[in-house]
Amino acid sequence: MTADDSFSRLEDDDYPAYTMGRAAEMLGTTQGFLRAIGEARLITPLRSPGGHRRYSRYQLRIAARARELVDGGTPIEAACRIVILEDQLEEAQRINAEHHRGVKPGTTAPAA
């Protein structure tokens, strides 16, 4: 792997670049919070060869949304469910908009 390959991975939202400790620090939360949202199946961190949790930038954005709700007084399980339902609603609205535009879902081409 070249240095260019390594740097391009850091730009990938799905690349698991952050350890649990670093992720918790970035979010201003605890490692226990990250474990709890994992147990609630909001995010599933990838594991390093040594079994350590690794988080992507995309996962950290999801965790931050849950943390905002929890900080506002929402129980963690409910916060995770809210974030999941918000994402499902957004996807359904996107598909519905494509359908109304006559676009085959999942593509940019008009439906036949």
PyMOL commands that set and color helices and strands:
alter all, ss='L'
color gray80, all
select helices_A, chain A and resi 3-10+20-27+31-39+57-71+76-101
alter helices_A, ss='H'
color red, helices_A
select strands_A, chain A and resi 18-19+46-47+53-55
alter strands_A, ss='S'
color yellow, strands_A
deselect
rebuild
show_as cartoon
